[in-house]
Amino acid sequence: FDHSVRVPLLVRGPGVKADARIDEPVYLQDIMATSLDLAGAERPDHVQFQSLKPILAGEKGGYPSIYGGYLKSQRAVTQDGHKLILYPNVPKALLFDLRSDPQEMHDLLEGNADPSAKEKAGKLFDEFLKLQRENGDALELKRDMFPELK
């Protein structure tokens, strides 16, 4: 859930806008690329994540969607203010509207889910599969594993 991944990050340095609060989703792995960029050092080819320097300078940036996983027991994707969490071992899918429910207390797929929630979950699942491939995650998940996505 968001409370375990939305960890505050404080940055100070040249080119960093003072007293700014930025609410962009980023990855922990971005910190290495950012540190190298702020230091003026060249980024090695094996560093795949992006520098946050443009965002820290006040430019728009970030990622259109964020992918996350924990062992073989949990996967998630966040996009456009919604989060889809997948528990393959249960199997269970949860969908949250982070704008109206930032504490993730109301699963939009629970019970007689609104058709638009199921549609949103389906789109997020497609995005999840794309990000899973991009990140080299070999855990095989299929839509029909999750009753909420059928």
Protein Blocks (a to p, Z undefined) as FASTA:
>chain_A
ZZlmmccdddddehiaghiacdbdcdfklmmmmmmmmnopacdfklmbdcfklmmnopae
djfbdcddehjlbccddeehiacdddfklpccddddfklmmnopacfkgcjadfklmmmm
mmmmmmmmmmmmmnopabdcdfklpmklZZ
